[in-house]
């Protein structure tokens, strides 16, 4: 399987309560200044920054991102695609994953177990674009079946994990 940046190769880091508070604040607001972050967690700025850098270097804190409104950018449709492949040989799995991960409309790609091989979250401009992407997906080499599920609304979406 191609590396996605989601795999962890290190053991669980030694995090204390202060590290968890810092992570919680940064997960809620990645644009917070170090001074404001330090104040919110009860540290002075220099030790707070040292902790943030240590969390970045350890791989626990992987990056900072802006949350965009898909509809405001012309992507009215979000759908999930459950994909079954003809084979579960590593070369087939890796080739499929590499191909669909290169599509800008594929926003998440998860290898899954339990009846299918991959779950994709895909964005499309409209229903014709969704149909085009679905047809393109079914045409990928070694794809046996594709089931799509269009999102009606999203009641909850939170990035990250509970800290």
matplotlib code that plots the C-alpha trace (Angstrom):
import matplotlib.pyplot as plt

x = [0.0, 1.3, 2.2, -0.4, 1.1, -1.6, 0.5, 2.3, 5.6, 6.4, 5.1, 2.6, 4.3, 4.7, 2.1, 1.2, -1.9, -0.3, 0.5, -3.1, -4.4, -2.1, -3.3, -6.9, -6.5, -4.6, -7.1, -9.9, -8.0, -4.8, -4.4, -4.0, -0.9, 1.7, 1.1, -2.6, -2.1, 0.3, -2.2, -5.1, -3.1, -1.4, 2.2, 4.5, 5.2, 8.7, 8.0, 4.7, 6.5, 9.0, 6.2, 4.5, 7.8, 8.3, 4.8, 5.5, 8.8, 7.3, 4.7, 1.7, 1.0, 1.1, 0.1, -2.2, -5.1, -7.8, -11.4, -13.0, -16.7, -17.1, -20.4, -18.8, -16.1, -18.6, -18.6, -22.3, -22.2, -20.3, -20.6, -19.0, -17.9, -17.5, -15.2, -14.6, -11.6, -11.2, -8.1, -6.6, -3.1, -0.8, 0.0, -3.6, -4.5, -1.5, -2.2, -5.8, -4.9, -2.3, -4.6, -7.6, -5.4, -4.2, -7.7, -8.3, -12.0, -11.1, -10.7, -10.3, -9.2, -9.5, -8.6, -11.4, -12.3, -15.7, -16.9, -15.2, -11.7, -11.9, -14.1, -13.7, -15.1, -15.5, -16.6, -18.3, -19.6, -23.1, -24.9, -23.5, -20.0, -20.8, -21.9, -18.8, -16.6, -18.5, -18.1, -14.4, -14.1, -15.9, -13.5, -10.4, -8.4, -9.4, -12.5, -15.2, -18.0, -18.7, -21.6, -22.1, -23.9, -24.7, -24.6, -27.9, -26.5, -23.7, -24.8, -21.3, -17.8, -14.9, -11.3, -8.8, -9.5, -10.9, -8.2]
y = [0.0, 3.5, 5.6, 8.2, 9.9, 8.3, 5.3, 5.4, 3.7, 4.9, 3.7, 5.8, 9.1, 10.0, 12.8, 14.5, 16.5, 19.8, 18.2, 17.0, 20.5, 22.0, 19.5, 20.1, 23.8, 23.5, 21.0, 23.5, 26.5, 25.9, 29.6, 30.5, 32.4, 30.8, 33.6, 33.0, 29.2, 29.5, 31.7, 29.3, 26.3, 28.1, 28.2, 31.0, 31.4, 29.8, 26.5, 26.3, 26.7, 24.1, 21.6, 22.4, 21.8, 18.6, 17.5, 18.4, 16.6, 13.4, 13.3, 13.6, 17.1, 16.5, 19.8, 22.8, 23.2, 25.6, 24.3, 25.3, 25.4, 23.0, 24.6, 28.1, 26.7, 25.0, 21.5, 20.9, 17.1, 14.9, 11.1, 8.0, 5.2, 1.6, -0.2, -3.9, -5.1, -8.3, -9.2, -8.4, -8.9, -6.1, -4.9, -4.5, -2.7, -0.4, 0.4, 1.3, 3.4, 5.3, 6.0, 7.3, 9.2, 11.3, 12.5, 15.9, 15.1, 12.1, 13.7, 10.5, 7.0, 4.2, 0.6, -1.3, -4.8, -6.4, -7.1, -4.4, -3.1, 0.7, 3.5, 6.9, 10.3, 12.3, 15.8, 16.8, 20.0, 18.6, 15.3, 15.0, 15.4, 12.8, 10.5, 11.2, 10.4, 7.2, 6.1, 6.9, 4.9, 1.8, 2.0, 1.8, -1.5, -4.4, -2.6, -5.2, -3.2, 0.4, 1.4, 5.1, 6.9, 10.5, 12.7, 14.6, 16.5, 16.2, 16.3, 16.2, 16.5, 16.9, 16.4, 14.7, 12.7, 13.4, 14.8]
z = [0.0, -0.8, 2.1, 2.8, 5.8, 8.0, 9.0, 12.4, 12.8, 16.2, 19.6, 21.5, 22.5, 26.1, 26.4, 29.6, 30.5, 29.2, 25.9, 25.6, 26.4, 23.7, 21.2, 22.0, 21.6, 18.3, 16.9, 17.7, 16.3, 14.3, 13.7, 17.4, 18.1, 20.4, 23.0, 23.0, 23.1, 26.0, 27.9, 27.3, 28.5, 31.4, 30.3, 29.3, 25.6, 25.3, 27.0, 25.1, 21.8, 22.8, 23.5, 20.2, 18.3, 20.1, 19.2, 15.6, 15.5, 17.1, 14.4, 16.8, 15.3, 11.6, 10.1, 10.1, 7.7, 6.6, 6.5, 3.2, 2.3, -0.7, -1.9, -1.9, -4.2, -6.5, -5.1, -4.3, -4.0, -1.6, -2.0, -0.7, -3.0, -1.7, -4.1, -4.6, -6.6, -8.6, -6.5, -3.1, -4.3, -3.0, -6.5, -7.4, -4.1, -4.4, -8.1, -7.4, -4.4, -6.3, -9.2, -7.2, -4.7, -7.7, -8.4, -6.8, -6.2, -4.0, -0.6, 1.4, 0.5, 3.1, 2.6, 4.5, 5.5, 5.5, 2.0, 0.0, -0.4, -0.4, 0.9, -0.8, 0.0, -3.2, -4.0, -7.3, -8.8, -9.5, -10.3, -13.8, -12.5, -9.8, -12.6, -14.6, -11.6, -10.9, -14.5, -14.4, -11.1, -12.5, -15.5, -13.3, -13.9, -11.6, -10.3, -9.9, -8.3, -7.1, -4.8, -4.3, -1.4, -1.9, 1.2, 1.9, 4.9, 7.4, 11.0, 12.4, 10.9, 13.2, 12.1, 14.4, 17.5, 20.9, 23.2]

ax = plt.figure().add_subplot(projection="3d")
ax.plot(x, y, z, "-o")
ax.set_aspect("equal")
plt.show()
